[in-house]
Amino acid sequence: MDLTQQTCVPCRGGIDPIEPSPARELLASTPGWELLDDATKIRRDFKLADFAATLAFVNKVGDLAEAEGHHPDITFGWGYCSVLFYTHKIKGLHQNDFIMAAKVNDIAEAG
């Protein structure tokens, strides 16, 4: 199933994070994202037209995060935004991180 058609399920801990090999496979479904820190985090940097466009994008990502109950670390400024996902409870990657990355890609593509 397409990641964008899935919803995040609460992760309460007590499970292992996704291993690097399956993480690389899931990464193929999220173009533009990169694995970081021994495949425990994913990040994508976005270029936008100006500060207003960046803030609008960040707000859309924030709305998505609230709706899904899965929140990224976001840094942004004039014309740029970096979004970082990992699941804090398991100190690594969960399927939720890739679901959110795919949905953030949709937001970026919609402009």
CORMOJO-V759938 format. One line per field, one symbol per residue. ss: DSSP state (@ for helix, = for strand, . for the rest). A space follows every 50 residues. Layout:
ss = ???
This chain:
ss = ..@@@..............@@@@@@@@......===....=======... @@@@@@@@@@@@@@@@@@....=====..======.=@@@.=..@@@@@@ @@@@@@@@@@.
